[in-house]
Amino acid sequence: MTTAVTAVAPAARDRALAHFETALEFETDCWDVHDALSSGQQDFVLLDVRSHALYEKGHVPGAVSLPHGKIIEGTLRQYPSNTVFVVYCAGPHCNGAHRGAIRLARLGRPVKLMIGGITGWLDEGFRLATGKQ
């Protein structure tokens, strides 16, 4: 018996390993971001790439509000060129984080996406901050 799950066979071990190891170069998760923020071991800048209005309604504590459309060299001048940026948006139903990551990558900036965004953050039981930065 074959289901829709197994109709396409899983990738060979070496391909699966390469895929999943590579994925971690592009993304991180809410738990790891929270751990870094709460332990004082933050070695990245966390960017909320949604609108300023949505940021003010609720954002990850410590995040900088920089809507993805405003990510240009001029808005990044204050950060050294090797600064690692972690971007997030509303959640899996939103592509704003991907748009922000593309803009950062085009500018030659190291970037990772926080998978889950605000939705994932709340799903983990973490609180949001409100107001302007």
DARA-V902953 format. One record per backbone hydrogen bond with DSSP energy under -1.0 kcal/mol. CO is the residue of the C=O (numbers start at 1). NH is the residue of the N-H. If there is no record, write none. Layout:
[[CO	NH] [CO	NH]]
This chain:
[[3	7] [12	16] [13	17] [14	18] [15	19] [16	20] [17	21] [18	22] [19	23] [22	25] [23	26] [23	27] [26	113] [28	115] [29	33] [30	34] [31	35] [32	36] [33	37] [34	38] [35	39] [36	41] [45	86] [46	64] [47	88] [48	66] [49	68] [51	55] [52	56] [53	57] [54	58] [56	131] [59	129] [60	63] [64	48] [67	70] [68	71] [70	72] [73	76] [76	79] [80	83] [84	45] [85	112] [86	47] [87	114] [88	49] [89	118] [90	119] [91	94] [95	99] [96	100] [97	101] [98	102] [99	103] [100	104] [101	105] [102	106] [103	107] [104	109] [105	108] [110	85] [112	87] [113	28] [113	115] [114	117] [116	120] [117	121] [118	122] [119	123] [120	124] [121	126] [122	125] [129	59]]
